[in-house]
Structure formats: C-alpha cells, structure tokens
Amino acid sequence: MNIHEYQARELFEKFGVATTRGAVASTPDEAVAVAQGLGTKEFVVKAQIHAGGRGKGTFQNGFKGGVHITDSVEKVRELAGQMLGQVLVTHQTGPEGKLVSKVLIAEPATIAKELYFAILLDRASGAPVIIASTEGGVDIEHVAEHTPEKIFREPIHPTLGLQAFQTRKIAKALGLTGKQITAASKLFSAMFKLFLARDCSQIEVNPLVITKTGELLALDAKFNFDDNALYRQPEILALRDKSEEDPREVAASEFSLNYIGLDGNIACLVNGAGLAMATMDIIQHAGGKPANFLDVGGGASKDQVTAAFKIILSDPNVQGILVNIFGGIMDCNIIATGILAAAKETALSIPLVVRLEGNNVEAGKKTLAESGLAVISANDLDDAAKKIVAAVKKAA
C-alpha cells in the first residue's frame, strides 16, 4: 500500500522526523487558507498523486509541472485551480496519468545540498537495510548505474535495531559534520522507529536536504507498507486512497484475491503465487501475452472464483482465459463448480482453457465435461498454454 506525500509528512511530524511546515488542500480556497496560515514569503504548491516525476509532469489540459514555487497567495489560488480536478501525466503514471484531487501547500526550503536516504526490507537477509547517497534529488537507479560508488549501504541487525554508532557512520558517509551529525542521528533514529512501528517495507526520502542555514530536513518521501500487517495498522489502512489504485485490484482485495493487471490478452486464474508466475511464463513461451497475475489462494470458494472471473472480464483487452489449478488443500470439483457458475453468470463468450490437477481432480473434470459449456480441457500446463494461445488466435 502507498500513501500520499502529505500523509507521509504527517507521519514524519508524529514521529519527530524534521520536515518543513505545510498542509493539504482540496480546493483553491483551502489552498489560500493554508498559505496564509504558514505566514511565509514563499509557498510550494505540489500536486498529490501516487507517482514520482511530478515536477516534470504535464497536465492533460496543457499546464506544465505538478510542483511550483510562488511568492503570492493569489498565485497559490491560481496554481491550485490549474491542478485540482486535472489529470497529471509523469514518466511513472503512463500516458493515462492520474487525477489530482489534492495539493500540498508548504513552506519552501533554501536548499544547499540534496541527499538520498532510504530504509528498505532486504529480502536476502530478512532484515532492514539503510541505503544512503550524496546524490539526492535524482533517481537512485540512475546513481546505481552511473556512479555506484556513491551509494552507501548499512545493514541493520534484526533484533538489535539501528545503533547510535551506525547513525553517526551514515551521517559521516553523507559528508555531514559537527552539529549536523547530531541532527542526522536523531532524524535517522526517528525514521527507523517509524519504519518498525508502522510495519513499513520501505521509506525513501529523496531529497533529504541540507538547508543554507545548516538544517537537515526530509522534504519528500515514498512509503510502502507490508500488506500482511495492515490488520494491526488501522491508522495506516485509513490512509488508503482507492482512487489512486487500479479498480480491478481494489475489487480483488475485497475478495482476498491477489490481482495485478498487465498489458496482455490472455487472463490467468491460478492458485498459488509461484504457480501463477510459472503460468504467465509458459503463456509467453507459447507465443501469448498474459493479461494479469491472479492468485486465488489455497482455498478459494465458489464466490471468489466468480468474483475473479468478473474482475478478469472487466479488462477489455482480455481475449481468452487460462485456469490453472493444483488442488492440494483446494478441492478441484469446487473450483470446477465455481468456474461453471462464473461462466454462466458472466455470459462468457471468449475461449476458456482449464487445467486441473490434484485433490478430487477426476470429479472436477467430470463436472466440466458434463456441463455442456465450451470449456477446453488441458492435460498439463504446457498443453494448456498451447491450447489457449491457439484458441485466442483462432477467435481473433
């Protein structure tokens, strides 16, 4: 789950991470009220969407840039009016862009130096790791490709946590000196406390800035949270903005389905993430292109299968469906019943290939065979991929 920049700033303030003052607005009048409340000479107006590259983005109405600095309260109103209710396109949104429904109004920082700081969950070690660089303000991928020597990594012990000597070590690696090291240690410790307390999988601050007066401030942040821990994070779950997400993924989450939309034309319905990945690969190998990742889990019900079909068919690019089920815990006959119910309820008119294996598979195959519906049965995964690719080409 992702959150907006203004929500990240609210978390920073709660956990004592130094940042600039600001607040969010949903209308031009609210933006003016926030600006007047700040009492500064200049104001930053930033479009709020779940995507980077906002400053270099372009609105579909032709207005350039999702980040502007102005010294006029009335200009704040004008900028907010040009952003709110408009679609912003950046290199991360794709050509469809994202609708801006909120803007952040904040005091600007007089930046002397931009740094990069992130806490990530290192899957290899199963523990957090800090990544820092003196090259802030640009994509860390660019730094890794062109100047990897400027990236500093500091692993964090999973039980001891971030130690004081490590915060000083990171600060010195970033070129900080004197009182800045003390400020950085405080900021890094607060950030790690936030990382643990809110079950984060990533906190990326880019840029972390040194101001001309020597202050250290976290200006912009990207958060990711462990979806499996959201049940114990009601405060974080309340920050979810479903309008920023693929509506198919939102619908899937309501039925405890794992769905990610892709740009192909052959939909997959599979139980198990590993099997789903293998199914996508073999479709590609057979000459097709997967339209989604969809894992119904180890014990899907008839209602979940029906919901999965409806989500799949909401994608206009889908021209065929491959169901690949290995029944360990799951009963293949229950899946077969769910498939038939879904096919009837959705008036399925595109090719459907089903491969069943495992628990009660013979009953499942019999249910499909006696249904009278045009379901193509497959013996194994390779056979299933070849059949769905051929069926889609024939129907085209």
Salt bridges, closest charged atoms under 4 A:
GLU5 OE2 - LYS46 NZ 2.80
GLU5 OE1 - ARG54 NH2 2.90
ASP29 OD1 - ARG77 NH1 2.42
GLU74 OE1 - ARG77 NE 3.29
GLU78 OE2 - LYS75 NZ 3.29
GLU107 OE2 - ARG21 NE 3.36
ASP122 OD2 - ARG153 NH2 3.95
GLU135 OE2 - LYS150 NZ 3.68
GLU145 OE1 - HIS146 NE2 3.99
GLU154 OE1 - LYS169 NZ 3.08
ASP199 OD1 - ARG232 NH2 2.89
ASP220 OD2 - ARG54 NH2 3.09
GLU235 OE1 - LYS14 NZ 3.09
GLU235 OE1 - ARG198 NH2 3.06
ASP241 OD2 - HIS4 NE2 2.79
GLU244 OE1 - LYS98 NZ 3.71
GLU245 OE2 - ARG240 NE 2.84
ASP246 OD2 - ARG248 NH2 2.66
GLU254 OE2 - LYS242 NZ 3.87
ASP263 OD1 - LYS289 NZ 3.94
ASP315 OD2 - ARG248 NH1 3.07
GLU345 OE2 - LYS310 NZ 2.58
ASP382 OD2 - LYS386 NZ 3.17
ASP383 OD2 - LYS387 NZ 3.18
